[in-house]
Amino acid sequence: MLTLIAVPSLPHTFPDHPEIPERVTAALAAVEASPVAVRIVRAPALPASPKQIAAVHSPQYLAKLEDAMRFAPAYIEPAPTYITRESFDCARLAAGGAIEAVEAALGTRPSPPAEAPASSGPAEIRPDEVRAAFALVRPPGHHALPESAMGFCLFNNVAIAARQAQARGAAKVMIVDFDVHHGNGTQAAFYADPSVLYLSTHQGGIYPGSGWDHETGEGAGLGYTINMPLPAGAGDQAFERLCAGIIGPAADRFAPDLLLVSAGYDAHWRDPLASLQLSAEGYGKIVRFLRELALRHCGGRIVLVLEGGYDLAALSASVIASLHALLGDSDLPDPLGPAPRTEPDVKPLIRRWQALHQLGS
C-alpha cells in the first residue's frame, strides 16, 4: 500500500522566492496525470500538536515563531527564510503531514482515513510488499534547528516524524537524507542519540556549511551520524556506489524498525541551487534500493518526506519516479534524460567513509 499526503501550503509564499507552493501543486498535478495515481491511497493531514512539535523543538522556539506572525510578511533568517501571517499554521500542517505518513506506514491509525477506499490494503504485509507513504509537504524541514528556523524551514518535519514513530513503538529509526544540502537541523536533533541513525548525502562545501565526514555524533550517539559530502558533478553512478557501499551496510548493521527519507530533489542536474547531477531515473533507483532495505529490516515500512527541489519539471519527474519505485516498478523512461556532464570518481571517498565507519570494503 502506498499512501500520499499532500500539503501545498498555498498561503505560505513570498515574491521571487524559490520555495513556493507550485513545488507541491506541480508535482501533484503530474502525479494525478500519471498512471501511478490510481495505485495510491490519498490521506489528509492534521496539524501537528504542540506536544508533537515539542518532541524536537523547544517550547520557547514554538512561542517565538508563533509570535513572529504578527510581523509577517517578513524574513526571519538570512537564508532567506520567510514567513507570512499563515506560515505558523502551514508549518504545523506540514509537520502533521509527515506524522500522518508515519501513521500510515506503521498502520497505527485505528481505521483508514475518510478519503481512502475501503479496500486500501490488508493489515498484514506480504514479504514482497511495502507499507509506504510519501508526505509531499511544505515548508520543508531538515534545516530547522531545535531552537530556530533556518534554510526555508520552520519545523523539522522528518525529525518530528521520527519522534512520532518512536512514540508508536518503532524504537530504532533510520533517516536517509538525499537533499543536495546537508540536513543540519536533523543532525542536531539526533547527534547524541543512538536510537536514530542519520545518513546524509549532499554537496560538500555549500549551504549550510556543515555535514563534513568527521561529524559522526557525540556521546552515546557517536557513530550514529554518517555524512557523505560529495564533489560537484556527482550523480547517478556516485549514488549507486553510495547505496551499495555505505547506506546498505549501515542499515544492515543498525537494523532499523522504520526507514525515513528526507527526499530532497535539488540534487537533480537541472536544479538551480547546487551542482550535483542526479537524474529522475537515478532518484528512482535510490528509492528502489531504500525500498529493498525497508523490506529487509522494517517489514516494508518506509516514509518519504519532501525537502528541497526547485526546478518544477525535475521535481515532478523525480517524485513520479520515486512513487513508482516505492510500488516496486522497474525503471521507467526518464522524460528529462541523463546529466550532461561526466561524473567525478568518488570511489576513493567511499573507501574513506567505509574505513571511517568500519563498514568493510
C-alpha positions in Angstrom: 0.0 0.0 0.0 1.3 3.5 -0.9 -0.2 6.5 0.8 0.2 10.1 -0.4 -0.3 13.1 1.8 -0.1 16.4 0.1 0.2 19.8 1.9 0.8 22.6 -0.6 0.5 25.4 2.0 -0.8 27.9 -0.5 -0.7 30.9 1.8 3.0 30.3 2.6 4.5 32.2 -0.3 6.8 35.1 -0.9 7.6 37.1 -4.1 10.6 35.9 -6.1 11.5 33.2 -3.6 12.4 29.7 -4.9 10.4 27.9 -2.1 6.9 28.3 -3.5 3.5 26.4 -3.4 4.0 25.3 -7.0 6.6 22.9 -5.8 3.8 20.7 -4.5 1.0 21.7 -6.8 3.1 21.0 -9.9 4.3 17.7 -8.6 0.8 16.7 -7.5 -0.7 17.6 -10.9 2.0 15.5 -12.6 1.1 12.6 -10.3 -2.6 12.9 -11.0 -1.9 12.9 -14.7 0.2 9.8 -14.4 -0.9 6.1 -14.4 0.6 5.8 -10.9 -2.3 7.9 -9.5 -4.8 5.1 -9.4 -2.5 3.0 -7.3 -2.2 5.5 -4.5 -4.3 6.0 -1.4 -4.8 9.7 -0.5 -4.9 10.7 3.1 -5.4 14.1 4.8 -3.1 15.9 7.2 -3.9 17.2 10.6 -1.8 20.0 12.2 0.9 18.7 14.4 0.1 19.3 18.1 2.4 21.5 20.3 3.3 18.3 22.2 4.4 16.5 19.0 6.4 19.5 17.8 8.0 19.9 21.3 9.5 16.4 20.9 12.1 18.2 18.7 11.7 22.0 19.1 11.7 23.8 22.4 8.5 25.4 23.7 10.3 28.8 23.7 11.0 28.5 19.9 7.4 27.4 19.3 6.1 30.5 21.1 8.7 32.8 19.5 7.7 31.6 16.0 4.0 31.9 16.6 4.5 35.5 17.9 6.6 36.4 14.8 3.5 36.0 12.7 2.4 39.5 14.0 5.2 41.0 11.9 4.6 39.0 8.7 5.3 39.1 5.9 8.9 39.2 6.7 12.3 37.4 6.5 13.2 35.9 9.9 16.5 34.3 9.0 19.2 35.2 6.4 18.9 32.0 4.2 16.5 33.8 3.5 13.6 32.1 5.4 10.3 34.0 5.1 7.0 34.0 6.9 3.5 35.1 6.1 0.7 35.5 8.5 -0.4 31.9 7.8 3.1 30.3 8.0 2.9 29.0 11.5 -0.3 27.1 10.7 1.2 25.9 7.4 4.3 24.6 9.2 2.1 22.8 11.7 0.2 21.2 8.9 3.4 20.2 7.0 4.7 18.5 10.2 1.3 16.9 10.6 1.6 15.5 7.1 4.9 13.8 7.9 3.2 12.4 11.1 0.3 11.1 9.1 2.7 9.4 6.7 4.4 7.6 9.7 0.9 6.6 11.0 0.1 5.1 7.6 3.4 3.3 7.3 3.2 1.8 10.8 -0.5 1.0 10.4 -1.2 2.8 13.7 -4.4 4.5 12.6 -7.5 2.7 14.0 -9.2 2.9 10.6 -8.4 4.3 7.2 -8.9 8.0 6.6 -12.3 9.0 5.2 -10.7 9.7 1.8 -9.3 6.2 1.5 -11.2 3.4 -0.2 -12.4 0.6 1.9 -10.1 -1.8 0.0 -6.9 0.3 0.7 -4.9 -2.8 1.6 -4.5 -5.6 4.1 -3.3 -5.2 7.6 -0.6 -7.8 7.2 2.2 -7.2 4.8 3.4 -9.9 2.5 7.2 -10.5 2.3 7.4 -8.7 -1.0 5.1 -5.8 -0.1 5.7 -2.4 1.4 3.6 -0.2 3.6 5.0 3.1 2.1 3.9 6.7 2.5 5.0 9.9 0.8 4.5 13.3 2.6 4.5 15.8 -0.2 4.6 18.8 2.1 6.0 22.3 2.5 7.5 24.3 4.0 10.4 21.9 4.1 12.1 21.0 7.4 15.6 19.5 7.5 17.5 22.7 8.3 15.2 23.7 11.2 17.1 23.6 14.4 15.6 22.8 17.8 15.8 26.5 18.7 15.4 28.3 15.4 14.2 28.4 11.8 16.8 28.0 9.1 17.1 27.5 5.4 13.5 27.9 4.3 12.5 25.6 7.1 10.3 26.4 10.1 9.7 23.0 11.8 11.8 19.9 11.2 9.2 17.6 9.7 11.2 14.5 9.4 12.6 14.8 12.9 9.1 15.3 14.3 8.0 12.2 12.3 10.9 10.2 13.8 9.8 11.0 17.3 6.2 10.2 16.5 7.4 6.8 15.1 9.2 6.1 18.3 6.2 7.1 20.4 4.3 4.5 18.3 6.8 1.7 19.1 9.4 2.0 16.3 12.4 2.1 18.7 15.1 2.4 16.1 14.7 4.9 13.2 17.0 5.3 10.2 16.9 8.6 8.3 18.4 8.9 4.9 18.7 12.5 3.6 19.4 12.8 -0.1 18.8 16.5 -0.4 21.6 18.4 -2.1 22.1 20.4 1.2 23.2 18.9 4.5 20.3 18.5 6.9 22.0 20.2 9.8 18.8 20.6 11.8 18.1 16.8 11.7 21.6 16.1 12.6 21.4 18.4 15.6 18.2 16.8 16.8 19.8 13.4 17.0 23.5 13.9 17.3 23.8 12.3 20.7 21.0 9.8 20.2 21.9 6.1 19.3 18.2 5.3 18.6 18.3 7.3 15.3 20.8 6.6 12.6 21.2 9.7 10.4 22.9 9.5 7.0 23.2 12.5 4.6 24.4 12.6 1.0 24.9 16.2 0.0 27.2 18.5 -2.0 30.2 19.4 0.2 31.1 23.0 1.0 27.8 24.7 0.2 25.0 25.9 2.4 24.7 25.4 5.3 28.4 24.7 5.7 28.1 21.6 7.8 28.0 17.9 7.1 31.7 17.1 6.9 32.6 13.5 7.2 34.2 13.9 10.6 30.8 14.8 12.1 29.9 11.4 13.3 27.9 12.1 16.5 28.8 12.6 20.1 28.3 10.9 23.5 26.0 7.9 23.2 25.3 8.9 19.6 28.9 8.6 18.4 28.9 6.7 15.2 25.2 7.2 14.5 25.7 10.1 12.1 27.2 9.4 8.7 27.9 12.3 6.4 28.8 11.8 2.8 29.8 15.3 1.3 30.2 14.9 -2.4 32.0 16.9 -5.0 30.2 19.0 -7.6 29.1 16.9 -10.5 28.5 13.6 -8.6 25.4 11.9 -10.0 23.7 8.6 -10.6 26.8 6.5 -10.6 28.1 8.0 -7.4 24.8 7.5 -5.6 24.6 3.8 -6.8 28.0 3.3 -5.2 27.0 5.1 -2.0 23.9 2.9 -1.7 25.9 -0.3 -2.1 29.0 0.7 -0.2 27.7 2.9 2.7 23.9 3.1 3.1 23.2 -0.6 2.7 25.9 -1.9 5.1 25.0 0.8 7.7 21.3 -0.3 7.5 22.3 -3.9 7.9 24.3 -3.1 11.0 21.7 -0.8 12.6 18.6 -3.0 11.6 16.0 -0.1 11.9 12.3 -0.5 12.7 11.4 2.3 10.3 13.1 4.0 7.4 12.5 7.7 6.9 13.8 9.6 3.9 14.4 13.3 3.7 13.5 13.4 0.0 15.2 16.5 -1.5 15.1 16.7 -5.3 17.5 19.6 -5.6 20.4 17.2 -6.4 18.9 16.8 -9.8 21.1 18.1 -12.6 18.6 20.8 -13.7 18.2 22.3 -10.2 19.4 25.9 -10.0 20.6 25.9 -6.3 23.5 23.5 -6.4 25.7 21.3 -8.7 25.1 17.6 -8.2 23.6 15.8 -11.2 21.2 13.1 -10.3 18.5 12.3 -12.9 14.9 11.4 -12.2 15.8 7.8 -13.1 18.7 8.0 -10.6 16.3 9.1 -7.9 14.0 6.1 -8.8 17.0 3.8 -8.3 17.8 5.2 -4.9 14.3 4.9 -3.7 14.0 1.4 -5.1 17.2 0.5 -3.1 15.8 2.0 0.0 12.5 0.1 -0.5 14.6 -3.1 -0.5 16.2 -2.1 2.7 12.8 -1.5 4.3 11.7 -4.9 3.2 14.8 -6.4 4.7 14.7 -4.7 8.0 11.4 -2.8 8.6 8.6 -5.0 7.4 8.4 -2.9 4.3 7.7 0.3 6.3 9.2 3.4 4.6 8.3 7.1 4.6 9.4 9.8 2.2 9.1 13.5 3.3 9.7 16.2 0.7 12.6 18.6 1.3 14.1 20.7 -1.5 13.7 20.7 -5.3 13.3 23.9 -7.1 13.1 23.1 -10.8 9.5 22.1 -11.2 9.9 19.7 -14.1 12.8 17.9 -12.4 10.9 17.8 -9.1 7.8 16.4 -10.7 9.6 13.8 -12.7 11.6 12.7 -9.7 8.6 12.4 -7.4 6.8 10.2 -10.0 10.0 8.1 -10.4 10.1 7.7 -6.6 6.4 6.7 -6.3 6.9 4.0 -9.0 10.0 2.8 -7.1 8.0 2.6 -3.9 5.5 0.4 -5.7 8.2 -1.9 -6.9 8.1 -0.9 -10.6 11.1 -1.3 -12.8 12.9 1.7 -14.3 10.8 3.9 -16.5 11.8 6.2 -19.3 13.3 9.5 -17.9 11.5 12.4 -19.6 14.4 14.8 -18.8 17.3 12.4 -19.7 20.7 11.9 -18.1 23.0 14.6 -16.8 25.0 16.4 -19.4 28.5 16.2 -17.7 30.9 13.4 -16.8 30.9 12.5 -13.2 34.0 12.7 -10.9 35.3 9.5 -9.5 34.0 9.0 -5.9 35.5 5.6 -5.2 38.3 7.0 -3.0 35.8 8.9 -1.0 33.6 5.8 -0.5 36.7 3.8 0.7 37.5 6.6 3.1 34.0 6.5 4.6 33.9 2.8 4.8 37.0 2.8 6.8 35.8 5.7 9.0 32.6 3.9 9.8 34.0 0.4 9.8 31.7 -0.8 7.1 34.0 -3.1 5.3 35.1 -2.8 1.7 
